[in-house]
Amino acid sequence: MPELPEVQMVVNELQERLTGRRFAPGATFLWERTAGFPAAAEFAERLAGREVTGVRRRAKYILVDLDSGEQLVIHLRMTGNLHFADPSEPPHPHLRARLPLSDGQELRFADTRKFGRLYLGTPLELEAVIPLHRLGPEPLDDDFTVELLRSRLSRRHGAIKAALMDQALLAGLGNIYADEALFRARIDPRRPADTLSDSEVAALHAGILASLHQALGSGGTSFRDYLSTYGRKGDNEENLQVFRRNGEACLRCGNPLQRIVVGGRGTHYCAVCQV
Ligand SMILES: [Zn+2]
């Protein structure tokens, strides 16, 4: 599932490939529910003729700014993929939406699991539909400090792993980078968030940044599903230190890594050096 680094890679490409281009009439949804808001017919009508003025990321959402002041918001969820194609190119087997561009190409949205959503509206309309205002701070922003992380965690009694994945506490982390950050910080994923010492919070802050920056530098983590808009896989899987490495030797102490369930999610960690 794409997390912050993977969504950022897509945003970087769209910034380059979509900015300045204009949507044409005729957007179609092959799976109606992919149009999260408004319904497909109104979606197509409002998108027609709009020029893209910029592309940004907020948490795991892709925000495409339009010259009308509206935004096209894309949430890839588990398996969503954006790519460009000529109309004559055979469709992806799980194609869910075609958004034609005025230059003849189309932006296509494929999504095997069908959880991905496209939204279109003014910022005010969108706030009522997707909770962007409730999202926590961006970990790559300058104002994401050790102190900010400490104050947010100090109010949480639940497992630190679950807290890190809560988008209202911190934006953009999912299962992969929560596990990786906790391993780097040597913290047991089950620890109550409010029991971390100041030095542990500082180590966790550093671990979050290091695992995200490494992933960004490697084009993100792909496994089966995530692909860039060019259809490329990311190379970060080889950099992962614990995620899905259960049974393999810990890179720090050599003991076999474990897989447990925390907050309903498969969690990978070293029972010896994460305490
Ligand atoms: Zn270890």
Residues whose N, C-alpha, C, O or C-beta is under 5 A from the ligand:
A	BS01	ZN	C250 R252 C253 G254 C270 V272 C273
